[in-house]
């Protein structure tokens, strides 16, 4: 429960930063999607149940704070978490490169899902013309911010201690090298 409360607070902080602080400094196409990065990270490093619940809650929070169609990001993040969990069972989740590749794929998948859901459910055809050309800029912003996120995680790993199962961080037990 302690981890879940921490994830919830980090998610609220990321929603606040994404909806209030980042618009002051970046254009709409160059804003990193911190919630997507966090959902992908949780999908890699947490259990399926925790990752799904966190993805649903963070999607609902993003819908209520900065979304215009209620339930849009809930369904998008649910699909992304399930896809990440399916992929994480087949791959080494301690790989930093895997996290960056999943962030790139998650960014593309999120933009495509949002475009498809809005064009089908909300009957807004111009959304495709707006979202699809913005994918390369969004991809660059997400990859740069996730690289910074990994760098900070590596720095704080020494202070907090090493925990097995964290995506992008190699866990070495006390018996490593013996």
Secondary structure, DSSP 8 states (H G I E B T S, - for coil): -HHHHHHHHHHHHHHHIIIIIHHHHS-GGG---HHHHHHHHHHHHS-HHHHHHHHHHHHHHHHHHH-SSTTHHHHHHHHHHHHHHHHHTTS-TT-HHHHHHHHHHHHHHHHHHHHHHHHHHS--THHHHHHHHHHHHHHHHHHHHHHHHHHHHHHHHHHH---TT-TT-----TTTT-
